[in-house]
């Protein structure tokens, strides 16, 4: 298959390991705090390959067509205040341009309703006409 800008992705559920807790019942793993995921939790793991060459950030470090992107999607909560979160961890591995994996993490808070959602259409500016 030819490389594409979006690449080709495959996803699978990874079951959560039993979460150890400290004496106060706080979830831990290797001595570090771990957010408690929902019952029956785990991660949705998405692996993307066969992408066209590109950049990790605009005008930043490049990645090659041989790069592999692995994303983990975790629903976390509810927190004591009732909040539900979506954590997205992204790991980019590329032997050509990266000496070690490039890892980012993003979190999103679930809103109770659509009151903060107000999408608007894109606006396209007319072309600039230069004087001759």
N, C-alpha and C positions, 0 to 999 in steps of 0.2 A: 504494500500500500504506500502511496505517496504521502510524505509528511504534509500536515495541514497546520494552520495557525492554532487550532484548538487541540490538535492531536487526537489520539484515540484513548478512551478511558474505560477502565473496568472497575467495578465496585463490589465490595463484599462487606458483610457485617462481621466484626470481630467481637466476640463475647468479652465482657469485662472479667478480669481476674477478681477473685474475692478480695475485698478491700480490708486491709488490716487497720485496726484503730489503736490509738494510744489509750492511756488510762481514763482520759476524759471523753472517749468515744469519737475523737477527731480522726477522720480518715488519714492514713499515712502510707507512704511507700518509700522504703529506703531512708526513713527519717525525715522526709519532706512531706509537707501538706499536700493532699490530693483532694480536689473537689469531688464531692459525692455525686455520682451520676444516678439517674432515675432507675427504678427497679427494672431488672431485665436489661440493664444498660449495656453499653459497649460502644464501640466506635464504628461509624461508617467509614471504611477505608477505600479511597479512590486513587488508583494509580494511572497516570497519564504518560504515554510514550508517543513516539513518532510525530513530534512537533517540528515545525519549521524553526530555523535559527531565529533567535530574538534576544531581548534584553530583560533582565530581572526587574529593572527600574528604567524609567525613561532616561535615555542617555547614560545608562549605568553599565554594570557588568553584563557581558553577553552570556547566553547559553546556547549550546549546540543542539543539533537535531538528535543527538544521542542522550540528551538529558532525560531524567526521569523525575516526575513530580508526584509525590505521594501526599495526599490530603487526608486528614482525620477530622471527622465531624462528630462532636460530642454534645449531647443535650445534658445540661447540668442544672441541678436544683430539684425541688424548689429551695431557695435560700430562706433563712429565717423570716425575711420580710415577704416571702412569696414569689420573688423574682425567679424566672426561668431564663437560662442563658444558653446560647449556642456558641461553642468554642470551635474554631477552625484552625488547625495546625497544618502548616504547609512546609514540606521538606523537598528542596530541589537538590538533586545530585547530578553532577556533570563532571566526568573525569577530564574533559578537555579544558574547561575554564575555571573550575572550582577545586580548591585544595581540600575542602571539607564541605559537608552539607550546608546549604543556605536555608535557615529555618526561620519562619515567621509564625506569629500567632495573632489571631483576631477574635474578638468576642462581640457578640450581639445580644442585646437584652430584648426579650419578648415583651411587646407592648400589649396591654389588655384589649385594645381595639384599634381601629384604623384612624383615630382622630389626629394623629401626627403624620399621617401619610397623605401627601397632597402633591402627586406627580403632575408635572406640566410638560407639554410637548417641547421638543428641542426647537430652538430658534436658529435659523440660518441667516447670517448676515448677507446682504447683497454684495456682489463682487465690487472691489474697489477699481475705479477707472482712473488711471493716471493721465494727467494732462500731457499733450504731445508737444 
